[in-house]
Amino acid sequence: MAQLSSNLLYIAFIIYLIATAVFAMSLSDKKGKEKAAYTKKWGRTGYVLSILGFISQLGYFVTRWIASGHAPVSNLFEFTTFFGMMMVFAFILLYGIYRTNALGVFAMPIALLVIAYGSMFPKDIAPLIPALQSDWLKIHVTTAALGEGILSISFAAGFIYLIRVVDQSISSKKTKMLEIIMYLLLCVLGFVLVSAISSAAGYETKFDWTDKRDQKTELTYNVPALVGPPNGTQTDNHFGPLLKSPSWMNGDEAPKKFNTFIWSLLMGGVLYGIIRLILRKRIAAAIQPKLMNLKPDLVDEISYRSVAIGFPVFTLGALIFAMIWAQQAWTRFWGWDPKEVWALITFLFYAAYLHFRLSRGWHGEKSAWLCVIGFVIIMFNLVAVNLVISGLHSYA
């Protein structure tokens, strides 16, 4: 059953990849009736493929649940892949309403990156630790992930809006910010590539290290060590570290995580440089002509509707259900744990967004930039809070 689950996830990933390519093909330079028929044909094909991929990933989720005996959202691999699935689900719903092919060109690759990122973490099925042995696991986590998935579509729509309306003929703060976002997305891809290549090669290098508890332990790097532990000694003859990680980074396996972070930034830079050399212009400037027939008001509406739908779902799952579970597990509703704090920050940010939308002048470009910032907050909660900042949720 576990093998079937893995195969279904792999099949879903491939189908999503094909769907992305099909949606990209739908952004044609044709005109008139020929363009309308071409766009409709490829858009419908991409939509059907997205649904088929979602069904395959749903099969992965169900079979892994059967194999493990619990909802498969208890570790970073399971939660992150489920989060990606919820992004696809939200896209399927919103595309069914608005029929905007450009949304598939951006939303599907982001979901792919999230799923690929999650797939880099350990995939072993393990029994639940006592803290997670509750029905609130599947209620709280799945609802929170669904809310975040819907909110993430607002980023895709907002990003489309910005590429469409920002003047790409001149270099400005806005064009630079768009390129930074492109670079950060490529850093996620860089992380996936570095991790996948190192894993396929079976690479490991080990250090004897004194951790934050002043205990001597062995620290194993799975990618080449550019940055070593501040008080560690390499125990093999692999490529050695060029630098030491800062001594104030004393979280669990912090030097290893910092090393992987540096590799992600470097690979993101390499990928960005290659793409710029091929395009000979900014990435957003190369994409913009394909979006010129898209009505900005339409994608602005999609980004707003995504938040309007996703916000109450996220509030229910990440705050209300979470507090009920916290009361049962820890006899308190709130404890200022890092994960709780960032869930609150996410809630307050999107509450402010909805408030601003009611104000004059906060539609369009300003709203789109807020959607981008909101997604950065969600990803910080997913990556940094889970991996770097220790707390009661560090079991993730």
C-alpha positions in Angstrom: 0.0 0.0 0.0 2.9 2.4 0.8 4.5 1.8 -2.6 1.1 2.3 -4.3 0.8 5.6 -2.4 4.2 6.8 -3.6 3.5 5.8 -7.2 0.2 7.7 -7.2 2.0 10.8 -5.9 4.6 10.5 -8.7 1.9 10.1 -11.3 0.1 13.2 -10.0 3.4 15.2 -10.2 3.9 14.2 -13.8 0.3 15.0 -14.8 0.6 18.4 -13.1 3.8 19.1 -15.0 2.0 18.2 -18.3 -1.0 20.4 -17.3 1.4 23.3 -16.7 2.9 22.9 -20.2 -0.6 22.7 -21.8 -1.8 25.9 -20.0 1.4 27.6 -21.2 0.6 26.6 -24.8 -2.9 28.1 -24.4 -1.3 31.6 -24.2 -1.2 32.0 -27.9 -0.3 35.0 -30.1 -3.2 34.1 -32.5 -6.0 36.6 -33.0 -9.7 36.6 -33.5 -11.9 33.5 -33.6 -8.9 31.3 -34.2 -7.3 32.5 -30.9 -10.6 31.9 -29.0 -10.9 28.4 -30.2 -7.2 27.6 -29.7 -7.3 29.0 -26.1 -10.5 27.2 -25.2 -9.2 23.9 -26.5 -5.9 23.9 -24.7 -7.4 25.5 -21.6 -10.0 22.7 -21.3 -7.3 20.1 -21.8 -5.1 21.6 -19.1 -8.1 21.8 -16.7 -9.0 18.1 -17.3 -5.4 17.1 -16.7 -5.3 19.1 -13.5 -8.4 17.3 -12.3 -6.8 13.9 -13.2 -3.6 14.8 -11.3 -5.7 15.9 -8.3 -7.6 12.5 -8.4 -4.2 10.7 -8.5 -2.9 12.7 -5.6 -6.1 12.2 -3.7 -5.5 8.4 -4.2 -2.0 8.9 -2.7 -3.5 10.6 0.3 -6.1 7.9 0.9 -3.7 4.9 0.4 -1.1 6.5 2.7 -3.8 7.1 5.3 -4.7 3.4 5.1 -1.1 2.3 5.2 -0.3 4.5 8.2 -3.5 4.2 10.1 -3.7 8.0 10.6 -4.3 11.2 8.6 -1.0 11.7 6.6 -0.4 15.3 7.7 1.9 14.5 10.7 5.3 15.5 9.3 6.8 17.9 6.8 6.6 15.6 3.8 3.0 14.7 4.4 1.8 18.2 5.3 3.7 20.0 2.5 2.4 17.6 -0.2 -1.1 17.9 1.2 -0.7 21.7 1.1 0.3 21.5 -2.6 -2.8 19.3 -3.2 -5.0 21.9 -1.6 -3.5 24.6 -3.9 -4.4 22.4 -6.9 -7.9 21.9 -5.4 -8.4 25.7 -4.9 -7.1 26.3 -8.5 -9.6 23.7 -9.9 -12.5 25.5 -8.1 -11.5 29.0 -9.2 -10.7 28.0 -12.7 -14.1 26.4 -13.0 -15.6 29.8 -12.1 -13.3 32.2 -14.1 -11.8 30.1 -16.9 -8.6 32.0 -17.0 -5.8 30.0 -18.5 -3.0 32.3 -17.2 -4.0 31.3 -13.7 -3.0 27.7 -14.6 0.4 28.9 -15.9 1.3 30.3 -12.5 -0.7 28.4 -10.0 0.2 24.9 -11.2 4.0 25.5 -11.1 3.8 27.0 -7.6 1.9 23.9 -6.5 4.5 21.7 -8.2 7.3 23.5 -6.4 5.6 23.1 -3.0 5.1 19.3 -3.7 8.6 18.9 -4.9 9.9 20.8 -1.8 7.9 18.5 0.5 9.2 15.4 -1.3 12.8 16.2 -0.2 11.9 15.4 3.4 11.9 11.8 4.9 9.0 9.8 3.5 9.0 7.0 6.0 5.6 6.1 7.6 6.0 6.2 11.4 3.6 5.9 14.3 2.1 9.1 15.7 3.9 10.6 18.7 1.5 11.0 21.7 1.1 14.8 21.1 -0.5 14.0 17.7 -2.8 11.2 18.7 -6.0 13.1 18.5 -8.9 13.5 16.0 -8.0 17.2 16.0 -5.0 16.4 14.0 -7.0 15.7 10.8 -9.5 18.4 11.7 -7.1 21.2 12.5 -4.3 20.5 10.0 -6.4 19.7 7.0 -8.6 22.7 7.4 -5.6 25.0 7.9 -3.9 23.6 4.8 -7.0 24.1 2.8 -7.2 27.7 3.9 -3.6 28.3 3.0 -4.0 26.6 -0.3 -6.9 28.9 -1.3 -5.0 32.0 0.0 -2.0 31.0 -2.1 -4.1 31.3 -5.3 -4.4 35.0 -4.5 -0.6 35.2 -4.8 -0.7 33.5 -8.3 -3.4 35.9 -9.4 -1.7 39.0 -7.8 1.6 38.0 -9.4 -0.1 37.8 -12.8 -1.7 41.2 -12.3 1.7 42.8 -11.5 3.5 41.3 -14.5 0.6 42.4 -16.7 0.4 46.1 -15.5 4.0 47.0 -14.4 5.9 48.9 -17.1 8.7 46.5 -18.2 10.2 49.0 -20.7 12.2 50.7 -17.9 14.1 49.4 -14.9 12.3 50.4 -11.6 11.8 49.3 -8.1 8.7 47.4 -9.2 10.5 45.5 -11.9 13.3 44.7 -9.6 10.8 43.4 -7.0 9.2 41.1 -9.6 12.6 39.7 -10.5 13.4 39.1 -6.9 10.2 37.1 -6.6 11.2 35.1 -9.7 14.6 34.5 -8.2 13.1 33.3 -4.9 10.8 30.8 -6.7 13.9 29.5 -8.6 15.7 29.1 -5.2 13.0 26.6 -4.2 13.6 24.8 -7.4 17.4 25.0 -6.7 16.8 23.4 -3.3 14.9 20.6 -4.9 17.6 20.0 -7.6 20.5 20.1 -5.1 18.7 17.7 -2.7 17.6 15.3 -5.5 21.0 15.2 -7.1 22.8 14.6 -3.8 20.2 11.9 -2.8 20.6 10.1 -6.1 24.4 10.1 -5.7 24.1 8.9 -2.1 26.2 11.8 -0.9 27.0 12.1 2.8 29.6 13.9 4.8 29.9 13.8 8.6 31.0 16.1 11.4 31.6 15.6 15.1 29.7 18.5 16.6 28.9 19.9 20.0 25.3 21.0 19.8 23.4 23.7 21.6 23.0 21.4 24.7 26.8 21.0 24.9 26.4 17.4 23.8 28.8 15.8 21.4 26.9 14.3 18.4 27.4 13.4 14.8 26.0 15.8 12.2 25.4 14.3 8.7 25.2 16.6 5.7 23.4 15.3 2.6 24.7 18.0 0.3 28.4 19.1 0.0 29.5 21.2 3.0 30.1 24.8 2.0 29.4 25.9 5.5 30.4 23.7 8.4 29.5 23.7 12.1 31.3 26.4 14.2 32.7 23.9 16.6 32.8 20.7 14.5 35.4 18.5 12.9 34.8 16.7 9.6 35.4 13.0 9.9 35.8 12.0 6.3 37.7 13.1 3.2 34.8 14.6 1.2 34.8 18.2 0.0 35.4 20.3 3.2 33.6 23.5 4.3 34.8 26.8 3.0 33.3 28.7 6.0 31.9 28.1 9.5 28.3 28.8 10.2 27.7 31.7 12.7 27.9 30.6 16.3 24.6 32.1 17.2 22.8 29.6 14.9 22.2 27.1 17.6 18.9 25.5 16.6 18.5 21.8 15.9 21.1 20.9 13.2 21.3 24.6 12.4 24.6 24.4 10.5 23.3 21.7 8.2 20.1 23.7 7.5 22.2 26.9 6.9 24.4 25.0 4.4 21.3 23.8 2.5 20.0 27.3 2.5 23.2 28.6 1.0 23.1 25.9 -1.7 19.5 26.9 -2.5 20.4 30.6 -2.9 23.4 29.6 -5.2 21.4 27.3 -7.3 18.6 29.8 -7.6 21.1 32.3 -8.8 22.6 29.9 -11.4 19.1 29.0 -12.7 18.1 32.7 -12.8 21.3 33.6 -14.7 20.8 30.9 -17.3 17.2 31.9 -17.9 18.3 35.6 -18.3 21.0 34.6 -20.7 18.5 32.7 -22.8 15.8 35.4 -22.7 18.2 38.3 -22.9 15.7 40.3 -20.8 14.0 40.3 -17.5 11.9 37.2 -16.9 8.8 39.3 -16.2 9.4 41.3 -19.4 9.5 38.1 -21.4 6.3 36.9 -19.9 4.3 40.1 -20.2 3.5 40.0 -23.9 1.7 36.7 -23.4 -0.6 38.4 -20.8 -1.5 41.5 -22.8 -4.9 40.2 -23.8 -5.8 39.4 -20.2 -8.1 41.9 -18.4 -6.4 43.2 -15.2 -9.7 43.6 -13.5 -10.4 39.9 -13.9 -7.2 38.7 -12.1 -7.7 41.4 -9.5 -11.2 39.9 -8.9 -9.7 36.4 -8.6 -7.1 37.4 -6.1 -9.8 39.1 -4.0 -12.2 36.2 -4.1 -9.3 33.8 -3.2 -8.8 35.7 0.0 -12.5 36.2 0.7 -12.9 32.4 0.5 -9.6 31.3 2.0 -9.6 33.7 5.0 -12.5 32.2 6.9 -11.4 28.6 6.2 -7.9 29.5 7.5 -9.3 31.2 10.5 -11.4 28.2 11.4 -8.6 25.7 10.9 -5.4 27.5 12.0 -6.9 29.5 14.9 -10.2 28.2 16.2 -9.6 24.4 15.8 -6.0 24.9 16.9 -7.0 26.6 20.1 -9.5 23.9 20.9 -6.9 21.2 20.4 -4.3 23.3 22.4 -6.8 23.4 25.3 -7.2 19.6 25.2 -3.5 18.9 24.8 -1.8 21.6 26.9 -4.7 22.9 29.1 -4.5 26.4 27.6 -5.9 28.0 24.5 -2.9 30.2 23.7 0.8 30.0 24.6 2.8 32.2 22.2 4.4 29.3 20.6 6.2 30.4 17.3 3.7 28.5 15.2 0.8 30.0 17.0 2.3 33.5 16.7 2.8 33.2 12.9 -0.7 31.8 12.4 -2.0 34.9 14.2 0.3 37.2 12.1 -1.2 35.5 8.9 -4.7 36.0 10.2 -4.1 39.7 11.1 -2.5 40.3 7.7 -5.3 38.9 5.6 -7.9 40.6 7.9 -6.1 43.9 7.2 -6.1 43.1 3.4 -9.9 42.6 3.4 -10.3 45.8 5.4 -8.1 47.7 2.9 -10.1 46.3 0.0 -13.1 48.2 1.3 -11.0 51.5 1.2 -10.7 53.6 -1.9 -7.4 53.2 -3.8 -6.6 49.7 -2.4 -7.7 47.7 -5.5 -5.5 46.7 -8.4 -1.8 47.0 -8.0 -1.7 47.8 -4.2 -3.9 44.8 -3.6 -1.7 42.6 -5.8 1.4 43.5 -3.8 -0.4 42.7 -0.6 -1.2 39.2 -2.0 2.5 38.7 -2.7 3.4 39.7 0.8 0.8 37.4 2.2 2.2 34.4 0.4 5.7 35.3 1.7 4.2 35.1 5.3 2.6 31.7 4.5 5.9 30.3 3.2 7.9 31.7 6.1 5.5 29.9 8.4 5.9 26.7 6.4 9.7 26.8 6.0 11.4 28.9 8.7 9.0 28.2 11.6 8.9 24.5 11.0 12.6 24.0 10.4 14.5 26.8 12.2 12.5 28.2 15.1 12.1 25.6 17.8 8.8 25.3 19.7 6.0 22.9 20.6 5.4 22.3 16.9 9.1 21.3 16.3 7.9 17.7 15.9 6.8 18.7 12.4 
